[in-house]
Amino acid sequence: MEVHLTAEQAARLDQLAGKKGQPVEKLAQQVLVQYLDHEANFVEAVERGFASLDRGEYVDHQEVGERIRRRFES
């Protein structure tokens, strides 16, 4: 697989790799793995949220306001 970067993106990656003392390829792989992990976690959280809604487990707008108010009154 190839990934094409703009000149600016390549320069930023090269600069950061240099500062970290890592090869550009290694840094690019680390960044991609972190991004993919983050996105997978986000999608999973959204799916859990939709499942909660489907089960009727949610807090309405008024309750959110009340919880916020109580939190800052403490």
Phi and psi in radians as a Rosetta constraint file:
Dihedral C 1 N 2 CA 2 C 2 CIRCULARHARMONIC -2.089 0.35
Dihedral N 2 CA 2 C 2 N 3 CIRCULARHARMONIC 2.518 0.35
Dihedral C 2 N 3 CA 3 C 3 CIRCULARHARMONIC -2.113 0.35
Dihedral N 3 CA 3 C 3 N 4 CIRCULARHARMONIC 2.227 0.35
Dihedral C 3 N 4 CA 4 C 4 CIRCULARHARMONIC -1.751 0.35
Dihedral N 4 CA 4 C 4 N 5 CIRCULARHARMONIC 2.172 0.35
Dihedral C 4 N 5 CA 5 C 5 CIRCULARHARMONIC -1.887 0.35
Dihedral N 5 CA 5 C 5 N 6 CIRCULARHARMONIC 2.678 0.35
Dihedral C 5 N 6 CA 6 C 6 CIRCULARHARMONIC -1.252 0.35
Dihedral N 6 CA 6 C 6 N 7 CIRCULARHARMONIC 2.902 0.35
Dihedral C 6 N 7 CA 7 C 7 CIRCULARHARMONIC -1.050 0.35
Dihedral N 7 CA 7 C 7 N 8 CIRCULARHARMONIC -0.690 0.35
Dihedral C 7 N 8 CA 8 C 8 CIRCULARHARMONIC -1.142 0.35
Dihedral N 8 CA 8 C 8 N 9 CIRCULARHARMONIC -0.775 0.35
Dihedral C 8 N 9 CA 9 C 9 CIRCULARHARMONIC -1.096 0.35
Dihedral N 9 CA 9 C 9 N 10 CIRCULARHARMONIC -0.764 0.35
Dihedral C 9 N 10 CA 10 C 10 CIRCULARHARMONIC -1.097 0.35
Dihedral N 10 CA 10 C 10 N 11 CIRCULARHARMONIC -0.704 0.35
Dihedral C 10 N 11 CA 11 C 11 CIRCULARHARMONIC -1.149 0.35
Dihedral N 11 CA 11 C 11 N 12 CIRCULARHARMONIC -0.724 0.35
Dihedral C 11 N 12 CA 12 C 12 CIRCULARHARMONIC -1.124 0.35
Dihedral N 12 CA 12 C 12 N 13 CIRCULARHARMONIC -0.743 0.35
Dihedral C 12 N 13 CA 13 C 13 CIRCULARHARMONIC -1.115 0.35
Dihedral N 13 CA 13 C 13 N 14 CIRCULARHARMONIC -0.777 0.35
Dihedral C 13 N 14 CA 14 C 14 CIRCULARHARMONIC -1.093 0.35
Dihedral N 14 CA 14 C 14 N 15 CIRCULARHARMONIC -0.749 0.35
Dihedral C 14 N 15 CA 15 C 15 CIRCULARHARMONIC -1.118 0.35
Dihedral N 15 CA 15 C 15 N 16 CIRCULARHARMONIC -0.791 0.35
Dihedral C 15 N 16 CA 16 C 16 CIRCULARHARMONIC -1.175 0.35
Dihedral N 16 CA 16 C 16 N 17 CIRCULARHARMONIC -0.710 0.35
Dihedral C 16 N 17 CA 17 C 17 CIRCULARHARMONIC -1.050 0.35
Dihedral N 17 CA 17 C 17 N 18 CIRCULARHARMONIC -0.732 0.35
Dihedral C 17 N 18 CA 18 C 18 CIRCULARHARMONIC -1.082 0.35
Dihedral N 18 CA 18 C 18 N 19 CIRCULARHARMONIC -0.752 0.35
Dihedral C 18 N 19 CA 19 C 19 CIRCULARHARMONIC -1.126 0.35
Dihedral N 19 CA 19 C 19 N 20 CIRCULARHARMONIC -0.574 0.35
Dihedral C 19 N 20 CA 20 C 20 CIRCULARHARMONIC -1.549 0.35
Dihedral N 20 CA 20 C 20 N 21 CIRCULARHARMONIC -0.136 0.35
Dihedral C 20 N 21 CA 21 C 21 CIRCULARHARMONIC 1.191 0.35
Dihedral N 21 CA 21 C 21 N 22 CIRCULARHARMONIC 0.597 0.35
Dihedral C 21 N 22 CA 22 C 22 CIRCULARHARMONIC -2.089 0.35
Dihedral N 22 CA 22 C 22 N 23 CIRCULARHARMONIC 2.676 0.35
Dihedral C 22 N 23 CA 23 C 23 CIRCULARHARMONIC -1.139 0.35
Dihedral N 23 CA 23 C 23 N 24 CIRCULARHARMONIC 2.546 0.35
Dihedral C 23 N 24 CA 24 C 24 CIRCULARHARMONIC -0.982 0.35
Dihedral N 24 CA 24 C 24 N 25 CIRCULARHARMONIC -0.747 0.35
Dihedral C 24 N 25 CA 25 C 25 CIRCULARHARMONIC -1.071 0.35
Dihedral N 25 CA 25 C 25 N 26 CIRCULARHARMONIC -0.717 0.35
Dihedral C 25 N 26 CA 26 C 26 CIRCULARHARMONIC -1.143 0.35
Dihedral N 26 CA 26 C 26 N 27 CIRCULARHARMONIC -0.772 0.35
Dihedral C 26 N 27 CA 27 C 27 CIRCULARHARMONIC -1.101 0.35
Dihedral N 27 CA 27 C 27 N 28 CIRCULARHARMONIC -0.754 0.35
Dihedral C 27 N 28 CA 28 C 28 CIRCULARHARMONIC -1.057 0.35
Dihedral N 28 CA 28 C 28 N 29 CIRCULARHARMONIC -0.719 0.35
Dihedral C 28 N 29 CA 29 C 29 CIRCULARHARMONIC -1.131 0.35
Dihedral N 29 CA 29 C 29 N 30 CIRCULARHARMONIC -0.755 0.35
Dihedral C 29 N 30 CA 30 C 30 CIRCULARHARMONIC -1.068 0.35
Dihedral N 30 CA 30 C 30 N 31 CIRCULARHARMONIC -0.769 0.35
Dihedral C 30 N 31 CA 31 C 31 CIRCULARHARMONIC -1.092 0.35
Dihedral N 31 CA 31 C 31 N 32 CIRCULARHARMONIC -0.758 0.35
Dihedral C 31 N 32 CA 32 C 32 CIRCULARHARMONIC -1.132 0.35
Dihedral N 32 CA 32 C 32 N 33 CIRCULARHARMONIC -0.750 0.35
Dihedral C 32 N 33 CA 33 C 33 CIRCULARHARMONIC -1.079 0.35
Dihedral N 33 CA 33 C 33 N 34 CIRCULARHARMONIC -0.780 0.35
Dihedral C 33 N 34 CA 34 C 34 CIRCULARHARMONIC -1.068 0.35
Dihedral N 34 CA 34 C 34 N 35 CIRCULARHARMONIC -0.755 0.35
Dihedral C 34 N 35 CA 35 C 35 CIRCULARHARMONIC -1.110 0.35
Dihedral N 35 CA 35 C 35 N 36 CIRCULARHARMONIC -0.802 0.35
Dihedral C 35 N 36 CA 36 C 36 CIRCULARHARMONIC -1.106 0.35
Dihedral N 36 CA 36 C 36 N 37 CIRCULARHARMONIC -0.711 0.35
Dihedral C 36 N 37 CA 37 C 37 CIRCULARHARMONIC -1.077 0.35
Dihedral N 37 CA 37 C 37 N 38 CIRCULARHARMONIC -0.784 0.35
Dihedral C 37 N 38 CA 38 C 38 CIRCULARHARMONIC -1.063 0.35
Dihedral N 38 CA 38 C 38 N 39 CIRCULARHARMONIC -0.823 0.35
Dihedral C 38 N 39 CA 39 C 39 CIRCULARHARMONIC -1.118 0.35
Dihedral N 39 CA 39 C 39 N 40 CIRCULARHARMONIC -0.716 0.35
Dihedral C 39 N 40 CA 40 C 40 CIRCULARHARMONIC -1.100 0.35
Dihedral N 40 CA 40 C 40 N 41 CIRCULARHARMONIC -0.734 0.35
Dihedral C 40 N 41 CA 41 C 41 CIRCULARHARMONIC -1.113 0.35
Dihedral N 41 CA 41 C 41 N 42 CIRCULARHARMONIC -0.694 0.35
Dihedral C 41 N 42 CA 42 C 42 CIRCULARHARMONIC -1.122 0.35
Dihedral N 42 CA 42 C 42 N 43 CIRCULARHARMONIC -0.823 0.35
Dihedral C 42 N 43 CA 43 C 43 CIRCULARHARMONIC -1.073 0.35
Dihedral N 43 CA 43 C 43 N 44 CIRCULARHARMONIC -0.730 0.35
Dihedral C 43 N 44 CA 44 C 44 CIRCULARHARMONIC -1.085 0.35
Dihedral N 44 CA 44 C 44 N 45 CIRCULARHARMONIC -0.729 0.35
Dihedral C 44 N 45 CA 45 C 45 CIRCULARHARMONIC -1.133 0.35
Dihedral N 45 CA 45 C 45 N 46 CIRCULARHARMONIC -0.702 0.35
Dihedral C 45 N 46 CA 46 C 46 CIRCULARHARMONIC -1.124 0.35
Dihedral N 46 CA 46 C 46 N 47 CIRCULARHARMONIC -0.757 0.35
Dihedral C 46 N 47 CA 47 C 47 CIRCULARHARMONIC -1.085 0.35
Dihedral N 47 CA 47 C 47 N 48 CIRCULARHARMONIC -0.706 0.35
Dihedral C 47 N 48 CA 48 C 48 CIRCULARHARMONIC -1.100 0.35
Dihedral N 48 CA 48 C 48 N 49 CIRCULARHARMONIC -0.688 0.35
Dihedral C 48 N 49 CA 49 C 49 CIRCULARHARMONIC -1.110 0.35
Dihedral N 49 CA 49 C 49 N 50 CIRCULARHARMONIC -0.765 0.35
Dihedral C 49 N 50 CA 50 C 50 CIRCULARHARMONIC -1.131 0.35
Dihedral N 50 CA 50 C 50 N 51 CIRCULARHARMONIC -0.671 0.35
Dihedral C 50 N 51 CA 51 C 51 CIRCULARHARMONIC -1.102 0.35
Dihedral N 51 CA 51 C 51 N 52 CIRCULARHARMONIC -0.695 0.35
Dihedral C 51 N 52 CA 52 C 52 CIRCULARHARMONIC -1.098 0.35
Dihedral N 52 CA 52 C 52 N 53 CIRCULARHARMONIC -0.744 0.35
Dihedral C 52 N 53 CA 53 C 53 CIRCULARHARMONIC -1.074 0.35
Dihedral N 53 CA 53 C 53 N 54 CIRCULARHARMONIC -0.751 0.35
Dihedral C 53 N 54 CA 54 C 54 CIRCULARHARMONIC -1.070 0.35
Dihedral N 54 CA 54 C 54 N 55 CIRCULARHARMONIC -0.554 0.35
Dihedral C 54 N 55 CA 55 C 55 CIRCULARHARMONIC -1.480 0.35
Dihedral N 55 CA 55 C 55 N 56 CIRCULARHARMONIC -0.053 0.35
Dihedral C 55 N 56 CA 56 C 56 CIRCULARHARMONIC 1.417 0.35
Dihedral N 56 CA 56 C 56 N 57 CIRCULARHARMONIC 0.298 0.35
Dihedral C 56 N 57 CA 57 C 57 CIRCULARHARMONIC -1.714 0.35
Dihedral N 57 CA 57 C 57 N 58 CIRCULARHARMONIC 1.705 0.35
Dihedral C 57 N 58 CA 58 C 58 CIRCULARHARMONIC -2.750 0.35
Dihedral N 58 CA 58 C 58 N 59 CIRCULARHARMONIC 2.920 0.35
Dihedral C 58 N 59 CA 59 C 59 CIRCULARHARMONIC -2.026 0.35
Dihedral N 59 CA 59 C 59 N 60 CIRCULARHARMONIC 2.250 0.35
Dihedral C 59 N 60 CA 60 C 60 CIRCULARHARMONIC -1.393 0.35
Dihedral N 60 CA 60 C 60 N 61 CIRCULARHARMONIC 2.997 0.35
Dihedral C 60 N 61 CA 61 C 61 CIRCULARHARMONIC -0.982 0.35
Dihedral N 61 CA 61 C 61 N 62 CIRCULARHARMONIC -0.763 0.35
Dihedral C 61 N 62 CA 62 C 62 CIRCULARHARMONIC -1.101 0.35
Dihedral N 62 CA 62 C 62 N 63 CIRCULARHARMONIC -0.759 0.35
Dihedral C 62 N 63 CA 63 C 63 CIRCULARHARMONIC -1.126 0.35
Dihedral N 63 CA 63 C 63 N 64 CIRCULARHARMONIC -0.659 0.35
Dihedral C 63 N 64 CA 64 C 64 CIRCULARHARMONIC -1.053 0.35
Dihedral N 64 CA 64 C 64 N 65 CIRCULARHARMONIC -0.814 0.35
Dihedral C 64 N 65 CA 65 C 65 CIRCULARHARMONIC -1.029 0.35
Dihedral N 65 CA 65 C 65 N 66 CIRCULARHARMONIC -0.746 0.35
Dihedral C 65 N 66 CA 66 C 66 CIRCULARHARMONIC -1.139 0.35
Dihedral N 66 CA 66 C 66 N 67 CIRCULARHARMONIC -0.722 0.35
Dihedral C 66 N 67 CA 67 C 67 CIRCULARHARMONIC -1.105 0.35
Dihedral N 67 CA 67 C 67 N 68 CIRCULARHARMONIC -0.728 0.35
Dihedral C 67 N 68 CA 68 C 68 CIRCULARHARMONIC -1.118 0.35
Dihedral N 68 CA 68 C 68 N 69 CIRCULARHARMONIC -0.793 0.35
Dihedral C 68 N 69 CA 69 C 69 CIRCULARHARMONIC -1.055 0.35
Dihedral N 69 CA 69 C 69 N 70 CIRCULARHARMONIC -0.799 0.35
Dihedral C 69 N 70 CA 70 C 70 CIRCULARHARMONIC -1.108 0.35
Dihedral N 70 CA 70 C 70 N 71 CIRCULARHARMONIC -0.657 0.35
Dihedral C 70 N 71 CA 71 C 71 CIRCULARHARMONIC -1.104 0.35
Dihedral N 71 CA 71 C 71 N 72 CIRCULARHARMONIC -0.701 0.35
Dihedral C 71 N 72 CA 72 C 72 CIRCULARHARMONIC -1.505 0.35
Dihedral N 72 CA 72 C 72 N 73 CIRCULARHARMONIC -0.212 0.35
Dihedral C 72 N 73 CA 73 C 73 CIRCULARHARMONIC -1.445 0.35
Dihedral N 73 CA 73 C 73 N 74 CIRCULARHARMONIC -0.367 0.35
